[in-house]
């Protein structure tokens, strides 16, 4: 359900304006992904979110609070999208392929150049901000656990070789997934990302 916040500075006396919090945070995600936390100003956020600075400070306290809210929303949305993609696949192997393809599709074109907020945050802030670092670490560990689970499903249904080291393979695939998001900033083609997925799948034979 979309949340709504009442803006302090109304357009007309006695008539406060409401804004869509989810939409505003989506725009904040875009700005933070493109610029990073430190290079994003409150002015950048007011323009992207279409809010006054007063409204932002009232709803979020400061830029860091906006960032944490945007990061949380982005992680939740991406997780939901990934799980939907995986659910459509039947075997464990096809589920792994679906997960890798999901990342490949996000790592080229406009979305690829936009970048990944989680990856960017891991590089920019996790060392210097313990709370944000914990959020990012939790997200990455959750993703790795998901891959481990998919690999085990594949071993159980026979679509993935029983001899592979599940934990090591999951870590390797995680590195590929996160690495594709980094490479996305360099404008690779869709075919290049898809080719990387197919090579990685051969590890599971």
C-alpha positions, 0 to 999 in steps of 0.5 A: 500500500502506498504511503502518503505524507502531508507536505508542510508548505501547502500550495494555498493557505489551509490546503496541504498537499499530499505526495506519494512516498513510494514514488518520491523514494523511487526518484531518490533511488535514481539520483543516489544510484547515479551520483552516490550519497556524497555527491547528491545534494538536498537540491538534487533530491528536491528536484527529483522528488518534486518536494520542498526542502522543508517537506524532505526534512520534515518527513526524513530528518536529513539526507542520510535518512532519505538515503536509508529509506530509498535503499530499503525500498530499492532492496525490497522492490528488487527482491520481489522482482527477482523472486517473481522471475525465479518462481516462473522457472521450474527446475533448480537449474532454470531458477539459477539461470533466471536469477543470473538473467535477471541481473544481466538484464539490469546490467546494460542499457539505461538501467545498467548505466544508472547502476546498482544502489546496493553495490554503490553503497557497499563501495562508498559507505559500508566501511564508514557507516556501520548501520548502512554497512550492516544493511548492505551486508545483510542484503548481499548475504541474503542473495548468496543464501538464495543462490545456495538454496537454488543450487541445492534444489537443482542438485535434488532434482538432478538438473545441477551436478551433485559433485559441485561445491554449493557454497563455493559455486554460490559465492562465484555466481554472487560475484558474477551478479554483483560484478555485472551491475558494476560493468553495467556502468560501462555500457556493455551490450545485452549479448555480452551480459547474456554470454557471461550468464551462459558461461557461468551456467557451465559451472553447474554441469 
